[in-house]
Amino acid sequence: MFYLTKTPGLLKALYKNCTWNFSPARPSVYLTFDDGPHPVATPFVLEQLRKYEAKATFFCIGKNVIEHPDIYQQILKEGHHIGNHTHNHLNGWKTGTDKYMENILEARKYINSPLFRPPYGRITPFQVKHLKKLIPNAQVIMWDVLSADFDTERSGEACVQNVVFKAKPGSIIVFHDSTKAWDRLEYALPRVLEYFRKEKLNMEAIPY
């Protein structure tokens, strides 16, 4: 499996209508969690965020919100932000634009947010343009750093190192509150949160 854990500037330039990171002027990082809500992983994440007085953004899948409404409401109750991650975790590169937009709108019935993250980060420039016409205040949120917790061939410690060595003020960082990522997330997240606390970096939700 090939992927980059640090997003190169060229890719950011090609998708300049997407948000990849924020200004480094603020001593803040932006933790994000994809694919939930999940009955085990999401409550664990919320517990850890409370412990470290951190806020985050959860990019939720519509069908998972339907399956776990109480956990979704808990995310909101604890002051975190949420974003749309499609209704069925669709790959934009493999999905026609009309079907892709329909799936986003289906998720939007349950996820009230202007923030959108394409599953796998795969969305075409045409789809980005179409989405912004369909939802004028939509913000397509990508990332600066991947923890790689989804990669079953990596260790939890490797995920920690991915984040602590590559994140900097303004970075948007991706974790996953999912079954696939659980073993690595459980190990990595507390250690990453502790590192950011020691570095005196604020952990903030992506602003709406």
C-alpha positions, 0 to 999 in steps of 0.5 A: 500500500503506497501513500504519503504521511506528509502531504507534498506542496505540489498536491496542495497546489493542485487542489488549492480549493481544499484546506490542507492546513492552517496558518503556523502563526497559531500554536495549534494543531487540528486533530481529526477522526474519520469514519465514525461514529464507532461503538468502541473507538469513538468513546475511547477518543472522546475520553482521551480528548477530555483527559488532555483538554483537547478538541477535535473534528470528527468526519462522520459517515452518514450510515454510522450516524444512523447506527450510533446516534447517541455517540454522535450526540455525545461528540457534539455535547462535548464541544467537538466539531463534525464533518460530512464523510459521505453516507457510504464512504465512497471513493470519488475517483470511482464514483460518478459526480451525480451519485457522489453528490447524492451520497453527500446530500444523503449524509447531510440529512444527519450531519449538519456541517459545512465541513466535508472530507472525501474518503481516501482523500479521493475527489476530482477537481470537478467534484470539488467545484460541483460540491461548492456550487451545490453547498455554497458554504462547503469547506473541503478539508484534507490534511497535512499529516496522516497517522497511518493508523489504518495501515495494519502493517504498521505498529502503533509506535510507527503511527506515533512517530509519523505524527510527532515528527511531521506535525507542526503548528497549523497541521491538520492530522488524521486518525480513524475511529474505526475497527480497522484502525483500533489497535494502532489508535488505542496505542498512538492517540494517548502518546500523541496527545501527551506529546502535544501537551508537553510541546504546549500546542493547542489541540483545536477543532477545525473552525466552521 
